[in-house]
Amino acid sequence: MIKSENHKKNLVEIAKKLQKKSQSCPTNEKGEPTETYLEYISLMYNPTVSEIVKHLEIFPKSTSLLKLSKEIGKSKKEIQSLLEEPIKRSFVFSLGKRYSLANPLMIHDSPFILKENYEHKDIEKFAKLSRKYFEQEKYYKIWETSRRGNPRMRVLTVSEKIEKKDHIVPIEEVYHIIENNDEFALIPCPCRLRKEIEGERKCKDKYPIHNCILMGPIARGLIELGDEGVKKVDRNKVKEITQKATELGLVHCTDNIAENCSILCACCECCCGTIGGLTRYDNPRAIARANYISEVDIDKCCACGTCLERCKFEAITIEETAQININMCVGCGLCAFTCPEEAIKIKRYEREDIPHL
């Protein structure tokens, strides 16, 4: 926790760096980092470490060990020793002899990704503080939606039930995201694990925890840490995990960018901090909908209600047949995937632009 005024000053400097980046940090009415958030990051950076970390650039930028040594007046060996634990816990990233401050995404989630962290004695404090600033201090609005009003994540559509299409595979399909990556790390869902630690996970007997995927450089970096909570997997295993998640009724989401997606989430309605904007927090721009929509073949539909049970977003009602509310449907395709009569197909429905970096 915060040990002194100087420690707090260092933490404020760190938080203000994070505040300038995507997903920022929770702030008070004056635009300053909240006391709760400062307490949270104090669990990552003790007084001595914070003196070093405040000099770091945020990933993917980095600061050389030599520059750090000159700026803070400590030997390179001492700095390496002091940063050993925060690197192991992914609060600082090591790039050879260069170091980076973790980005806001990892600051919020890494305590609930690495086994080194979620089996640590301070994990309940991490969970309690992060829940407070996320919900009570409304960090979820910054977390879910950019300053420009763009959702930070988007829904992906299950590929199996899309109507016949052209040879070009739209990037909103989950398999396309998988095919366009080579490095994958299987991690616990930080949202479900956070709720598990709090003893408040409603989906405990319904959904597993270990079925979220990191991709690309961030996957490689976590794998290289050798943490037991992170497992290297190949493309075929990722597809297997994804299909199982679809069968269970989890919504697939990724970064709301046109290329270089780094995460493939399997989201539930009760724990997820992203789709929670629609299911729990009343934030209509919490997540970008897929450019697909469900369509019911009324000649095939028997009004069994299977789709109604699968939909997280109250987009389906049952009358003589299933009815789709196009304003509520996010295009995830979960309803079509398990329709016993194959009465639901996923059709292209242009509604969301996907930002480029």
C-alpha positions as CSV (number, residue, x, y, z in Angstrom):
1,M,0.0,0.0,0.0
2,I,1.0,3.7,-0.1
3,K,3.9,4.1,2.3
4,S,4.7,7.8,2.2
5,E,3.9,11.1,0.5
6,N,6.9,10.6,-1.8
7,H,5.7,7.1,-2.7
8,K,2.3,8.6,-3.5
9,K,3.9,11.3,-5.7
10,N,5.7,8.7,-7.7
11,L,2.5,6.7,-8.1
12,V,0.7,9.8,-9.3
13,E,3.4,10.3,-12.0
14,I,3.0,6.7,-13.1
15,A,-0.8,7.0,-13.3
16,K,-0.6,10.2,-15.2
17,K,1.5,8.5,-17.8
18,L,-1.0,5.8,-18.1
19,Q,-3.8,8.4,-18.3
20,K,-2.6,9.6,-21.7
21,K,-2.8,6.1,-23.3
22,S,-5.7,4.1,-24.6
23,Q,-7.9,2.9,-21.7
24,S,-6.2,5.5,-19.5
25,C,-6.9,5.2,-15.7
26,P,-9.8,6.0,-13.4
27,T,-10.0,9.7,-12.5
28,N,-11.9,11.9,-10.1
29,E,-14.0,15.0,-10.9
30,K,-10.8,17.1,-11.2
31,G,-9.3,14.7,-13.7
32,E,-6.8,13.4,-11.3
33,P,-6.1,9.6,-10.8
34,T,-8.3,8.3,-8.0
35,E,-7.1,7.3,-4.6
36,T,-8.4,3.8,-5.2
37,Y,-6.3,3.5,-8.3
38,L,-3.2,4.8,-6.6
39,E,-3.7,2.2,-3.8
40,Y,-4.1,-0.5,-6.6
41,I,-0.8,0.3,-8.4
42,S,1.0,0.7,-5.0
43,L,0.6,-3.1,-4.8
44,M,2.6,-3.3,-8.0
45,Y,5.3,-0.7,-7.3
46,N,6.7,-0.3,-3.8
47,P,8.5,3.0,-2.9
48,T,11.8,1.9,-4.3
49,V,10.5,0.4,-7.5
50,S,8.2,3.4,-8.1
51,E,11.3,5.6,-8.2
52,I,12.5,3.6,-11.2
53,V,9.2,2.9,-12.9
54,K,8.2,6.6,-13.1
55,H,11.0,7.0,-15.6
56,L,9.8,4.3,-18.0
57,E,8.1,4.7,-21.3
58,I,4.8,2.7,-21.7
59,F,4.9,-0.4,-23.8
60,P,5.6,-0.7,-26.8
61,K,8.0,2.2,-26.2
62,S,10.9,1.4,-23.9
63,T,13.8,2.9,-21.8
64,S,17.3,1.6,-21.8
65,L,19.0,0.3,-18.7
66,L,21.9,2.7,-19.3
67,K,19.6,5.7,-19.4
68,L,17.8,4.6,-16.2
69,S,21.1,4.2,-14.4
70,K,22.1,7.8,-15.3
71,E,18.7,9.3,-14.5
72,I,18.2,7.7,-11.1
73,G,21.8,7.3,-9.9
74,K,21.7,3.6,-9.3
75,S,23.9,0.9,-10.8
76,K,22.6,-1.2,-13.7
77,K,23.0,-4.3,-11.5
78,E,20.9,-2.7,-8.7
79,I,18.2,-1.7,-11.1
80,Q,18.0,-5.1,-12.7
81,S,17.7,-6.6,-9.2
82,L,14.9,-4.3,-8.2
83,L,12.9,-4.8,-11.3
84,E,13.1,-8.6,-11.2
85,E,9.9,-9.1,-9.3
86,P,7.7,-6.6,-11.2
87,I,9.0,-8.1,-14.5
88,K,8.1,-11.6,-13.3
89,R,4.6,-10.4,-12.4
90,S,4.3,-8.5,-15.7
91,F,3.9,-5.0,-14.1
92,V,7.1,-4.1,-16.0
93,F,8.1,-5.5,-19.4
94,S,11.7,-6.5,-20.1
95,L,13.1,-6.2,-23.6
96,G,16.7,-7.3,-23.3
97,K,18.4,-4.3,-21.6
98,R,15.4,-2.1,-22.2
99,Y,12.3,-1.8,-20.0
100,S,8.7,-0.7,-20.4
101,L,5.9,0.2,-18.1
102,A,3.0,-2.1,-18.6
103,N,0.1,-0.6,-20.6
104,P,-3.3,0.2,-18.9
105,L,-4.8,-3.1,-20.2
106,M,-2.1,-5.1,-18.4
107,I,-2.2,-2.9,-15.3
108,H,-5.9,-3.8,-14.9
109,D,-5.7,-7.4,-15.9
110,S,-2.3,-9.0,-15.3
111,P,-3.0,-9.7,-11.6
112,F,-5.7,-12.1,-12.9
113,I,-3.7,-13.6,-15.7
114,L,-0.4,-14.9,-14.2
115,K,-0.4,-17.6,-11.6
116,E,2.5,-15.8,-10.0
117,N,-0.1,-13.0,-9.3
118,Y,-3.4,-14.8,-8.6
119,E,-1.8,-17.1,-6.0
120,H,0.0,-14.1,-4.3
121,K,-1.0,-13.0,-0.9
122,D,-2.3,-9.6,-2.1
123,I,-4.6,-10.9,-4.8
124,E,-7.8,-10.2,-2.8
125,K,-6.7,-6.6,-2.4
126,F,-6.2,-6.4,-6.1
127,A,-9.7,-7.8,-6.7
128,K,-11.4,-5.5,-4.2
129,L,-9.7,-2.3,-5.4
130,S,-10.1,-3.0,-9.1
131,R,-13.8,-3.7,-8.6
132,K,-14.2,-0.4,-6.7
133,Y,-12.6,1.8,-9.3
134,F,-14.1,-0.1,-12.2
135,E,-17.7,0.0,-11.1
136,Q,-18.1,2.6,-8.3
137,E,-15.7,5.1,-9.9
138,K,-17.0,4.2,-13.4
139,Y,-13.7,3.3,-15.0
140,Y,-15.7,0.9,-17.1
141,K,-16.7,3.9,-19.3
142,I,-13.1,4.7,-20.1
143,W,-12.2,0.9,-20.3
144,E,-15.0,0.1,-22.8
145,T,-15.2,3.3,-24.9
146,S,-12.5,5.6,-26.3
147,R,-12.5,9.4,-25.9
148,R,-13.8,9.6,-29.5
149,G,-16.7,7.3,-28.6
150,N,-15.4,4.2,-30.4
151,P,-15.8,0.9,-28.5
152,R,-12.4,-0.6,-27.7
153,M,-13.5,-4.1,-28.4
154,R,-15.8,-5.7,-31.0
155,V,-17.9,-8.8,-31.3
156,L,-16.7,-11.6,-33.6
157,T,-19.2,-13.8,-35.4
158,V,-18.9,-17.6,-35.3
159,S,-17.9,-18.7,-38.8
160,E,-19.8,-21.9,-39.2
161,K,-23.3,-20.5,-39.6
162,I,-22.7,-17.5,-41.9
163,E,-24.6,-17.6,-45.2
164,K,-22.6,-18.5,-48.3
165,K,-20.2,-15.6,-49.0
166,D,-17.5,-14.4,-51.4
167,H,-13.9,-15.7,-51.3
168,I,-12.9,-12.7,-49.2
169,V,-13.4,-13.7,-45.5
170,P,-14.6,-10.7,-43.5
171,I,-12.3,-9.8,-40.5
172,E,-15.2,-10.0,-38.1
173,E,-15.2,-13.8,-38.2
174,V,-13.4,-15.5,-35.4
175,Y,-11.6,-18.0,-37.6
176,H,-10.1,-15.3,-39.7
177,I,-8.6,-13.6,-36.6
178,I,-7.0,-17.0,-35.7
179,E,-5.7,-17.7,-39.2
180,N,-4.0,-14.3,-39.3
181,N,-1.9,-15.0,-36.2
182,D,1.0,-17.4,-35.5
183,E,1.6,-17.1,-31.8
184,F,-1.0,-17.9,-29.1
185,A,-1.1,-18.0,-25.4
186,L,-4.0,-19.6,-23.5
187,I,-4.8,-17.6,-20.3
188,P,-7.5,-17.5,-17.7
189,C,-10.3,-15.0,-18.3
190,P,-9.3,-12.1,-16.0
191,C,-12.9,-11.1,-15.6
192,R,-14.2,-14.5,-14.5
193,L,-11.1,-15.0,-12.3
194,R,-11.5,-11.7,-10.6
195,K,-15.1,-12.6,-9.8
196,E,-14.0,-16.0,-8.6
197,I,-11.5,-14.4,-6.2
198,E,-14.3,-12.2,-4.9
199,G,-16.5,-15.2,-4.4
200,E,-19.2,-13.7,-6.6
201,R,-18.9,-15.6,-9.9
202,K,-22.5,-16.5,-11.0
203,C,-21.3,-18.7,-13.9
204,K,-19.0,-20.9,-11.8
205,D,-20.8,-24.2,-12.8
206,K,-21.4,-23.0,-16.4
207,Y,-18.3,-21.6,-17.9
208,P,-14.6,-22.5,-17.5
209,I,-12.0,-19.8,-16.7
210,H,-9.1,-20.8,-18.9
211,N,-10.3,-20.1,-22.4
212,C,-9.1,-16.6,-23.4
213,I,-6.3,-16.2,-25.9
214,L,-3.6,-13.7,-26.4
215,M,-1.9,-13.3,-29.8
216,G,1.3,-11.9,-31.3
217,P,4.1,-10.2,-29.4
218,I,2.1,-9.9,-26.1
219,A,1.5,-13.7,-26.2
220,R,5.2,-14.3,-26.8
221,G,6.2,-12.0,-24.0
222,L,4.0,-13.7,-21.4
223,I,5.0,-17.2,-22.6
224,E,8.7,-16.3,-22.1
225,L,8.0,-15.5,-18.5
226,G,7.4,-19.2,-17.9
227,D,4.4,-18.6,-15.7
228,E,2.3,-21.7,-15.0
229,G,-0.9,-19.8,-15.7
230,V,0.0,-19.1,-19.3
231,K,0.2,-21.9,-21.8
232,K,1.6,-21.8,-25.3
233,V,-1.0,-23.3,-27.8
234,D,-1.1,-23.7,-31.6
235,R,-3.7,-22.6,-34.1
236,N,-5.6,-25.9,-34.1
237,K,-5.9,-25.8,-30.3
238,V,-7.1,-22.3,-30.4
239,K,-9.9,-23.3,-32.9
240,E,-10.8,-26.2,-30.6
241,I,-11.0,-23.9,-27.6
242,T,-13.0,-21.4,-29.6
243,Q,-15.5,-24.0,-30.8
244,K,-16.0,-25.3,-27.3
245,A,-16.6,-21.8,-26.0
246,T,-19.2,-21.2,-28.8
247,E,-21.0,-24.4,-27.8
248,L,-21.1,-23.3,-24.2
249,G,-22.5,-19.9,-25.2
250,L,-19.6,-17.5,-24.7
251,V,-19.4,-14.4,-26.9
252,H,-16.2,-14.0,-28.9
253,C,-14.6,-10.5,-28.9
254,T,-11.4,-8.9,-30.0
255,D,-9.7,-5.5,-30.3
256,N,-11.7,-3.0,-32.3
257,I,-9.0,-2.5,-34.9
258,A,-8.7,-3.7,-38.5
259,E,-5.3,-5.4,-38.0
260,N,-2.9,-6.7,-35.4
261,C,-5.5,-7.9,-32.9
262,S,-3.9,-9.1,-29.7
263,I,-6.7,-10.8,-27.8
264,L,-9.5,-13.2,-28.4
265,C,-11.9,-13.2,-25.5
266,A,-14.7,-15.7,-24.7
267,C,-17.1,-13.4,-22.8
268,C,-19.9,-14.2,-20.4
269,E,-22.8,-11.8,-19.5
270,C,-22.2,-11.8,-15.7
271,C,-18.4,-11.3,-15.4
272,C,-17.1,-9.6,-18.5
273,G,-16.1,-6.0,-18.2
274,T,-16.7,-5.4,-21.9
275,I,-20.1,-6.9,-22.9
276,G,-21.0,-6.0,-19.3
277,G,-21.5,-2.5,-20.7
278,L,-24.6,-3.8,-22.5
279,T,-25.7,-6.4,-20.0
280,R,-25.0,-4.6,-16.7
281,Y,-23.7,-1.1,-17.0
282,D,-26.0,0.6,-19.5
283,N,-23.2,1.8,-21.9
284,P,-24.6,1.4,-25.4
285,R,-21.1,2.0,-27.0
286,A,-19.4,-0.5,-24.7
287,I,-18.6,-2.8,-27.7
288,A,-18.8,-2.7,-31.4
289,R,-21.4,-5.0,-32.9
290,A,-20.3,-7.4,-35.7
291,N,-21.4,-6.5,-39.2
292,Y,-23.7,-9.5,-39.2
293,I,-27.2,-10.2,-37.9
294,S,-29.3,-13.2,-37.1
295,E,-32.1,-14.0,-39.5
296,V,-34.9,-16.6,-38.8
297,D,-36.4,-18.9,-41.4
298,I,-40.0,-18.9,-40.2
299,D,-40.7,-22.1,-42.2
300,K,-38.1,-24.0,-40.2
301,C,-38.5,-22.4,-36.7
302,C,-40.5,-24.4,-34.2
303,A,-40.3,-21.8,-31.5
304,C,-38.4,-24.1,-29.1
305,G,-36.7,-21.3,-27.3
306,T,-33.2,-22.6,-27.6
307,C,-32.0,-19.3,-29.1
308,L,-33.8,-17.3,-26.4
309,E,-31.7,-19.1,-23.7
310,R,-28.5,-18.5,-25.7
311,C,-28.9,-14.8,-26.3
312,K,-27.1,-12.5,-23.9
313,F,-28.5,-9.3,-25.2
314,E,-32.3,-9.7,-25.1
315,A,-32.4,-9.6,-28.9
316,I,-34.8,-12.5,-29.3
317,T,-38.4,-13.0,-28.4
318,I,-40.6,-16.0,-29.1
319,E,-44.1,-15.6,-30.6
320,E,-45.2,-18.1,-33.2
321,T,-41.6,-18.2,-34.3
322,A,-38.4,-16.6,-33.0
323,Q,-38.2,-12.8,-33.6
324,I,-34.9,-10.9,-33.9
325,N,-34.7,-7.3,-32.7
326,I,-32.0,-5.9,-35.1
327,N,-31.3,-3.0,-32.7
328,M,-30.4,-5.4,-29.9
329,C,-28.6,-8.2,-31.9
330,V,-24.8,-7.9,-31.8
331,G,-24.2,-10.5,-34.5
332,C,-22.3,-13.0,-32.3
333,G,-24.1,-16.0,-33.9
334,L,-24.5,-18.0,-30.7
335,C,-28.2,-18.5,-31.5
336,A,-27.6,-20.0,-34.9
337,F,-24.8,-22.3,-33.7
338,T,-27.1,-24.6,-31.6
339,C,-30.5,-24.1,-33.3
340,P,-31.9,-27.7,-33.5
341,E,-33.9,-26.9,-36.7
342,E,-31.1,-24.9,-38.3
343,A,-33.6,-22.1,-38.7
344,I,-31.2,-19.3,-38.0
345,K,-28.5,-18.0,-40.4
346,I,-26.1,-15.1,-40.0
347,K,-26.3,-12.5,-42.7
348,R,-24.1,-9.6,-43.6
349,Y,-25.4,-6.4,-42.1
350,E,-23.2,-3.3,-42.4
351,R,-23.4,-1.1,-39.4
352,E,-19.9,-0.6,-37.8
353,D,-16.7,0.8,-39.3
354,I,-13.6,-0.9,-38.0
355,P,-10.9,1.6,-37.2
356,H,-7.3,1.3,-38.6
357,L,-4.4,2.0,-36.4
